[in-house]
Amino acid sequence: MSDGPDRIGPDHGPKRSVGEQCRRFVRAFTTKDGLVGQYDYAFLFRPNLPFMKKSRRAAPFFGLHDKMPVLLGLLLGFQHALAMLAGVITPPIILSNAANLGPDVSRYLVSTSLIVCGLLSSIQITRFHIYGTPYYIGTGLISVVGTSFATIPVATGALSQMYETGFCPSDADGNRLPCPDGYGAILGTAAICALVEVLMAFTSPRLLRRIFPPLVTGPTVMLIGVKLIQSGFQNWAGGNGDCKAMPAEGLFRLCPNINAPHALPWGSAEFIGLGFSVFITIILCERFGSPIMKSTAVVIGLLVGCIIAAATGYFDRSSIDSSPAVSFIWVKTFKLSLYGPIVLPLLAVYVVLAMECIGDVTATCDVSRLDVSGDLFDSRIQGGVLADGLNGILAALCTITPMSTFAQNNGVIALTRCANRKAGYACCFWLVVMGIFAKFAAALVAIPNAVLGGMTTFLFSAVAVSGIRIISTMPFTRRNRFILTAGFTLGFGATMVPK
C-alpha cells in the first residue's frame, strides 16, 4: 500500500453544509468504503519476529481531516484507549489505598477515572473558540488526557500527614481507618490550585519556556518518577500498606493481609516472580510485537500477570461478584475542603503539568505532520494549557484528582500513522464504555499488588525517563551542570530520606 508524500498537512478541515455532513455520515455507515475502506488491517497485527520477511509497503498516513473508515477509527481508538488504560487506573488505585477507602470506593474511583478521562479528552480533541476573544479551549488534535502521576507523591504524603495529625482517623491499635474527608480535601485544594494553570494559558508559550526552562521542569519530572518507583517496587514485593512493615503478628503479618487468598510475607519470591512476569512480557511485546502489541505492551503484560496470578490462586473474585453492573460519576461523593499544607506543592504540580502540556502538544503536532511554529501552533498550545487547567477543576468536581495530557499516545500516532481526530473520539468512546461497566473496574481493582507493582514500576520509570529527555534538550554547560547538581543534591536527598 503506497504512502502519500511526507507533507505538512492542512490545519483546517474543509467547510461543509449541514446537509453534506449528514450525507457523509450516512455513507460512512451504509457503504463498504465508509465502514471498512481499503486499509491493510494485517499491518496492525503483523509481529516483528526474527528472520521474518518485512513488508516493504508502509501503511497510509491519515491526517487530521482525512477521510477514514469507521471500523479503522474504532480499532485505532481502542488501541489509544488500551495504551493509556494502565496510566488512567493507577493513580485512583494508589490514592484509594493510601486513604484506606476500601474496595467499593476504589472500584468507583477507577470507573469514574475512565469516564472522566473520556469526557475531558473530547474537550481537548474538539477545540472550542471562546466567543469574542482570540483564545481557544482544546488543541483540536488527538490530545488525550489521563489522571496525572505528578499528584501522587503530594497526595500520598498529605494523607500520611493527615493520619499523623489526627485529621484522618485511626483505631485504638493505631490501624488507619478510611479517610474520605482527607481525599475530599485533596480534591478541593486541587480544584482551587488549578486556577494557576488557567492563568498560565493566557501567557505566551515562549515566555513560559523562559520562566520555566528544561533546567527546572526536567529534574522535577525526573524526581517525581523516582519517588513513584519506590511505591511501585513496594507493591511488587507484596504491597505498600501496613504489611510492608512485616509485623510479627496481627492482620498485616502477611500481604496484603492474613485473610487474602495465598497471603505471603512481604518480599516473598512468589511476589517478585509475579511482578517479573509482567515486566518480561512488556519487554517481549516491545521487541517482537506487532504495532498494536507495542502500543499496548503494558496492558498485555498486566493481562499475562493476571492470568498467572489467577492460575496460582492469588485472585480474590469476591469483590468482582459483589460489584454492581454499571457505575457513573457521583455515585459516591466526597466533602470538598481546602488543606493548606499542600497548596504550594500542588501549585508546583500544575506548573509542571502546564510545561508537560506544551511539550506534549508540540510532539503531537510533529507526529501529526502539522506546523510546530506560527500563530496557529501557539493557539493550539494556549488552548491545550487552558483545557488542562479547566480539566483539573472539572476532574475534582467529578471526584478525580488532576488530569494531564498523556504523551504515550503520540507513540500510537507515530506507530499507526493516524492523526485523525475520529480515532481520538473513538478512544473517548471506549474509555467511557469501560468506565460505565463497573465489573471491568472491579476486575482491575482485584489485581494482586505484585502484578500491579510490576506494571506500575515500569510506568513510573517511564516518568523518570521523560524527565531525563527534557533535561537532554538543553546544553550541558558548566553553569547548567552546577544548577542540576545543586538541585539533585536536595531533590534526591529528600526523595530517598523523606523523614
Steps between C-alpha positions, in 0.01 A plus 500: 500500500663821388545790730439862420779756510642589838329834508386758746126441508220759496409649837140573406240260365286599201177678589188300414130571526286317755334302221834386358622399846185291550547328163865422580393355836239274339748381233757421769265250666320361195778434247793259500741782420370702795496210746812301408686686223815365333731502804748216554376392843761223517764774544380563856532134600817396310768407760864600471654152527866419418560371145145597405468682169420866556232673295641764267172686482428760764149555631331819376513811716162634616524873562293710735206537261547209257218260423532182707289179520279460807642157591858629484409799717345274764797261489764773528293675768494176698878483460532854641271406791706191582825698474382739773299249707776412747584867556134591559424231760825514700458835687149429636606153619809639678316796657199294614741259669688789660171633643384146594171561319416133445428295187158656430637854483808381313281338233297821472811716460642276227168505310466875541860560394435319172175691438644841589810443287278413203280807544781748564711361215215588265537865608868501402429326168205721400654847559245773584539866411428744784255746346629854455860412586802355316515213749402133475429206730666181376761416237290351220744205486505148647599645839359252749506572872542262791536509877835660577781309670650828622227533764571161661806596713326815627172321576652194669729721708203716600294196603786370715523841666121504554516168685790620715325827595161340568324653198442140387380244760686198639377230739629429852773272364626766260354339186393759246126526431332621177552873443259630234528854643875492439446402137237774471747754638748403228229541234388839631855634523582366152195675351608837643866460404400413141423868451875567470517286184193677362679834547818362344302417184466870424878549511713462188645147467839657422491696828399188694797311358733781613353507851493121534786366284587128466756558776205543740229270366725208400642424846154547653342241271795265552478522881124438486572180308774394743265554796225299331735208425527448875123444521508269197778282644321474834192369323719265295627348828145446629343836582573853621254489789548396861632155405828643368604567861495118546343491851546173693126462563166653413293549185791624288770246585437365148434698179257644412348359827456162666146463357609535136534192278860373485627762746878507541760705691605828339788450256428132432653350186151414372404869497824594326436233235146622434619856444787381283255312273340836421835670448644237263174489298522876441857460372407213266202692357716804433772295332300251294141627502284639222421874494184449706689281750780756541263783587305278743800313644429616857140375487609168346759461776232571759271242337771231500576571865130476587468165321796358694367644828154351440646159410710493817226614739587864572172650373210588731190522282258579783526873427421435132192294589371765741561789260201665328465456126529871415638815657525870421629831636372610844380156607724580797595852609757658729487811717720761330723719716827692489809339655762771543822294521467375141412830329859584400586142391186484285577840344841359403328189360276712276800697373665170407176379334482819292856454376435131430194603300707738287750224423232239432300726266819586312575129459141432389521770232830352383376140466172629350701678225379845602702819538693532827537876475284797417179654634283191453750284687517754786120499504497122538747529790281765666186290453670188632630665818163669563313172453752330731432754775122486458518121495674514838200688642240280329680180602496602867127577477460152349687349802827434313847648556661734238533406135797536265554461127634149435817470293486127423222549248746689279677168462174341384456776240854448369467121503160477329553806277158634595451854633129512413274638770244225433743258667519740795122513536488120478756487782271720713207270419687187611622664823146603597363153418771330709425736789124450494529121529600478866591129480796602284621742767443235769723258310773765482477575873524127581840471328759376755745762623803315361353498148403865530847583632673340202294719270512826698876480557545495122258792456664706773843434351361642175412819692861528620626443145269780380677731743839389365377568146397854599841560661676373187350783291732758661877536454710354784704811573688541827225728633222255414689206649555694822131592528398138435745374761372744761139412422558125506692525829185610681254324268648152526570549870139592579375216278719229651473620863155665520489514882 
